[in-house]
Amino acid sequence: MKELPNPTFPLSPVSLPRGLLHRFHLPRRGSNPAPAAQPERNSLVVSWAKHSDEVRQAQRLRFNVFAKEMGARLDTTSPGHDVDLFDSYCEHLLVRDQVTQEVVGTYRLLTPAQARRVGSTYSDLEFDLTRLRSLRERMVELGRSCVHADYRHGGVIMALWGALAEFMVRNKLDTMIGCASIPMLHNGIVSGDVAASIWHQLKASHLAPIEHHVHPRLPLPVEQLDQHLPVDPPALIKGYLRLGAKILGAPAWDPDFNTADLPMLMRINDLSPRYRKHFLGV
């Protein structure tokens, strides 16, 4: 196994000290809760990738979800894997099924130091982030959030978020950004109406202050679309908003992933009291 090079790995804790977040015993989607005496069957374990083969496992999961399930056109250097130039600079957070050892959830994080090394964040490719320049020294980019279809019961995302919160505090970082995707396929038709309607809803209640607004490089033409569909935001976006995240501006269109991407920002100090206590114990 090839270990990840410095300085990537030393920034990541080998394990997560808080037992609440390090291991979960949760039922699989659609099943009845396991009896208390048999929790190991469905336990989930959170860890940081320490070797390149662990990153490959995350990339295979991403390919299966983004390409096979969602129909994304991936420009990848490794067949069957979602790989891009940012992966080698990122921290990769993994959730495994403890029984099968299969990676069933993943996030990648690009730290400020690594963003300087690679020259930008992924979000810079989709948005003009000029107004965030004062935040960059303590800003982590989150990306490629992905959960196996059989494990989308909420526990995987909660495990990932708990690990992310600890990572931020441990490394004295206070801001997270990322692109939250809205599928363009709705009722079997490719359309931006859903994304336009979600943007119309959220800008009224969750828009960041104007000093942090960003602008899409390839805007979704929301003014030409139906913005009044009675649709809910995707579960992940709703989860971010419950945590206290803000929308930074109108969505960009990502033709390769066939999604509309909303720019989002989350600051540790803005965590709602409920989640601050749950994730940080304060």
C-alpha positions, 0 to 999 in steps of 0.5 A, spaced: 500 500 500 502 506 498 502 511 503 499 518 502 505 523 501 506 529 506 503 534 508 496 531 506 496 525 512 499 529 518 493 534 518 488 528 519 487 525 525 488 517 525 482 516 529 476 520 532 477 520 539 469 521 541 466 514 541 459 517 539 462 519 532 467 514 531 462 508 531 455 507 529 450 501 530 444 503 525 439 499 521 440 498 514 435 502 509 428 499 509 430 494 515 427 493 522 432 496 527 437 490 530 436 487 537 441 491 542 444 484 543 446 484 535 449 491 534 455 489 530 452 487 524 450 494 521 455 498 525 459 504 521 466 506 522 469 513 520 476 514 518 481 518 514 484 515 508 491 514 510 493 510 503 492 511 496 488 504 495 483 507 500 482 513 496 481 509 490 475 505 494 472 512 495 473 514 488 470 507 486 464 509 490 463 516 487 464 513 480 458 508 481 454 514 484 455 520 480 456 516 473 452 510 473 446 512 478 446 519 476 449 519 469 455 524 470 460 524 464 466 524 468 473 525 465 477 520 469 484 518 468 482 511 471 476 507 468 471 505 474 473 511 478 471 518 479 478 522 479 480 529 478 486 533 479 484 536 486 484 529 489 491 528 490 491 534 494 485 533 498 483 529 505 479 523 504 473 522 509 471 515 509 465 511 512 465 503 512 460 498 513 464 494 519 462 487 517 464 488 509 469 493 510 466 497 504 466 504 503 459 506 503 460 514 504 465 519 503 467 526 503 473 530 500 476 536 504 481 541 501 485 545 506 487 552 505 494 550 505 493 545 499 488 550 495 494 554 495 499 548 492 493 546 487 492 553 485 485 554 487 479 550 489 474 546 485 469 551 487 473 557 484 472 553 477 464 554 478 464 561 481 468 567 482 469 567 489 473 574 490 468 576 495 471 570 500 478 572 499 478 574 507 476 568 509 480 563 505 486 562 510 481 559 515 476 556 509 476 548 507 472 546 501 468 540 502 466 536 495 464 530 492 459 528 498 457 521 496 453 515 500 451 508 497 444 507 495 443 502 501 445 506 506 442 513 505 438 513 512 442 519 515 447 516 519 452 516 514 451 523 513 451 525 521 457 521 522 461 525 516 459 531 519 461 529 526 468 528 523 468 534 519 466 538 525 472 535 529 477 536 524 475 544 523 476 545 531 482 541 531 486 544 525 483 551 527 479 552 521 472 556 521 469 556 515 467 551 510 464 552 503 462 547 497 457 546 491 451 543 493 448 539 487 441 539 484 439 534 479 437 537 472 432 530 471 425 531 474 420 527 472 424 524 466 425 530 463 432 534 463 430 541 466 432 547 470 425 548 473 427 545 479 433 548 481 430 555 479 424 554 484 429 551 489 433 558 488 427 562 488 425 559 495 432 559 499 434 566 497 428 569 501 430 565 507 437 563 507 441 568 503 448 570 505 450 577 507 452 581 500 459 581 502 459 574 501 455 573 495 459 569 489 457 569 482 457 563 477 461 562 471 456 558 467 449 561 470 443 557 470 438 561 466 433 562 472 430 568 469 428 564 463 425 558 467 419 556 472 421 558 479 414 556 482 414 549 482 412 546 489 419 542 490 423 541 496 431 542 496 435 535 496 436 532 503 443 534 503 441 541 502 436 541 507 441 538 512 446 544 511 441 549 512 439 546 518 446 546 521 446 554 519 449 554 512 447 560 507 447 560 500 452 565 497 448 566 490 445 563 484 446 556 481 451 555 476 450 549 471 455 543 471 453 540 464 458 534 466 454 532 472 448 535 469 446 538 475 445 545 478 450 547 483 448 552 489 454 555 492 454 554 500 458 557 506 458 554 513 461 557 519 463 553 525 460 559 529 454 559 526 452 552 528 445 552 531 446 550 538 443 543 537 448 541 533 454 545 536 452 540 542 451 534 538 458 535 534 462 539 539 459 537 546 459 545 547 
